[in-house]
Amino acid sequence: MRIALFLTVSLLLGGLAATILALGGGTGWEEAIWLGLPMGLVEGAIVLAARYPCQSAPIREGLGRALATQATAALVSAGFWGVLGQILARTLESVPRYAGASMRYRGAAPMLVVVGALVFLLAAAAHYLVLALESARAAEVRGVEARVLAREAELRALRAQIDPHFLFNSLNSIATLTGEDATAARRMCLLLAGFLRRSLQLGGRERVTLGEELDLVEEYLAIEKVRFGARLEVSREVDPGCRDALIPPLLLQPLVENAVRHGIAQRVEGGTLGLRAIRSGNEVVVTIDNPKNPERTGRRGAGLGLENVRGRLRSLYGDGARLEIAAPPEAFRATVALPYSAASQEKSVAG
Amino acid sequence: MPAETLRVLVVDDEELARRGLRRDLAEFGGIEVVGECADGFEAVKAAAEEKPDLVFLDIRMPRLDGFEVLSLLDPGIAVVFVTAHDDRAVQAFDANAVDYVMKPVDPERLARAVERARDRLRRREPLPLAAIGAAARAPGEPLSRLLVRDGARVHVIPVDDVDSVEAQDDYIAVHVAGKTHLKQQAIGDLEAALDPRRFVRIHRSWILNLDRLDRIELYAKDSRVAILKDGRRLPLSRAGHQRLRELL
């Protein structure tokens, strides 16, 4: 493919050189072809090699530098080409019937050098175009890769979603309740089923509203409330105006789960989990805080969940969203801030 | 021989879970629940005061987890872990150390655990605490705190605070800022659990916190002594000196 391109270009350039020699220098066609063809081969190689100065002086790094580089390269290569032609003509003179070839060549040389420079510049322009197309394609590939990565992060997040401790302890609560309070056992069953069903539902979507995610969180907290009794209290402060904000599914639930599992459950006296969601400018800011047991810091698993949330935010919003952690000895606060976009504005996001 | 009444302690931070276990146990007969605890400190205290035969122990609990509680119990007590999901319980079981039941609790499985505990008590088989300690730690994760029981009280000593540890017969003496705590443990087991980059076995009966070392002095031919920052002098064996030199 490359060789075919090289030969075609060389042949065309050889023809061009021969024509200039025949018309401009008054050489016979036969002599013009003898000189023109090798010159064409050389110019073909030069034209293909023009890719390298294009790569080293990309236009986006300054038009002036690119132009200067290309002009210099054009002049050098054209000059070299002209001198090469002269040498070829001299060599050809050793054949008696082509005597005086170098004289005739000199007549056409200025024209050849100018054409050589122009051809080089044309080739440089073509290379710039090809490079631009290539980089556009590479960017597209990168975009697809980023989407695949984001999707994988999402799947991992979903798999990690249902904490086995939570599930089995809840089932154990139900088992205990069945013996003493059938109504309470049934209610707990329904809560657990509701939570699992909603997790599956929301997890299958690209975006959910903050309101939907908060409902899931409430179901989760209702179950934990049965398990922990008076040890778990919740205070909520949710600005109703941000319930329609779109967020990735199951983003907040793991943070709330962390707050219960690594915070409140680690304290004998329990504590109050604070849940706050407000709109601040163009952002939705959700804060989850909890007291914690200072003796029990750096538990395995907590950091992993946070990294997961951070990774998802990065792959979906780049620098547009953030997760901030504040952890003085006795408390823990996770703040998620992401750009506000309302469900009503984005109709394409289907449920 | 009719089964004697088994005196049982139930430890779980969830009230509902304790209630469930209590009810199941009541149906077996021959069992008296002598106490219920919601956290590890309470459990150690109750075990010291009530001297139960068998302890049902949740693993994930506030303050002290089940494995930490276990390390502070008298080795004559039988223990059954009750856990929702913990690989370490299975490891401890595989080490032939401690039985376990999974939550939700299957009453038949629970009955079997009680029978096995009775067997164990009849055979007077002590808890293999060293094997349990090894099963409790995730590989590559060194001990972060030492627990010492003083009667019914538990002292929690962050390993950073430990100056040195000295072997004394079956005990180890943990030296912390001028105070000494005694703990029943083999010095080699503790050495294995500590971070080897920070704690060095400088002598057959001494482990030193590297931060506390001031200098090494030669006091006789081929015989060295470690001088600590507080001026204390600890014996340094030839192998201990070698280990220290590799770390410094």
Boltz contact constraints between the chains, C-beta under 6 A:
constraints:
  - contact:
      token1: [A, 164]
      token2: [B, 85]
      max_distance: 6.0
  - contact:
      token1: [A, 165]
      token2: [B, 84]
      max_distance: 6.0
  - contact:
      token1: [A, 165]
      token2: [B, 85]
      max_distance: 6.0
  - contact:
      token1: [A, 168]
      token2: [B, 84]
      max_distance: 6.0
  - contact:
      token1: [A, 168]
      token2: [B, 85]
      max_distance: 6.0
  - contact:
      token1: [A, 168]
      token2: [B, 103]
      max_distance: 6.0
  - contact:
      token1: [A, 169]
      token2: [B, 84]
      max_distance: 6.0
  - contact:
      token1: [A, 171]
      token2: [B, 104]
      max_distance: 6.0
  - contact:
      token1: [A, 172]
      token2: [B, 17]
      max_distance: 6.0
  - contact:
      token1: [A, 172]
      token2: [B, 103]
      max_distance: 6.0
  - contact:
      token1: [A, 172]
      token2: [B, 104]
      max_distance: 6.0
  - contact:
      token1: [A, 173]
      token2: [B, 16]
      max_distance: 6.0
  - contact:
      token1: [A, 175]
      token2: [B, 104]
      max_distance: 6.0
  - contact:
      token1: [A, 176]
      token2: [B, 16]
      max_distance: 6.0
  - contact:
      token1: [A, 176]
      token2: [B, 19]
      max_distance: 6.0
  - contact:
      token1: [A, 176]
      token2: [B, 20]
      max_distance: 6.0
  - contact:
      token1: [A, 179]
      token2: [B, 23]
      max_distance: 6.0
  - contact:
      token1: [A, 227]
      token2: [B, 14]
      max_distance: 6.0
  - contact:
      token1: [A, 229]
      token2: [B, 15]
      max_distance: 6.0
  - contact:
      token1: [A, 266]
      token2: [B, 62]
      max_distance: 6.0
  - contact:
      token1: [A, 267]
      token2: [B, 62]
      max_distance: 6.0
  - contact:
      token1: [A, 268]
      token2: [B, 39]
      max_distance: 6.0
  - contact:
      token1: [A, 268]
      token2: [B, 62]
      max_distance: 6.0
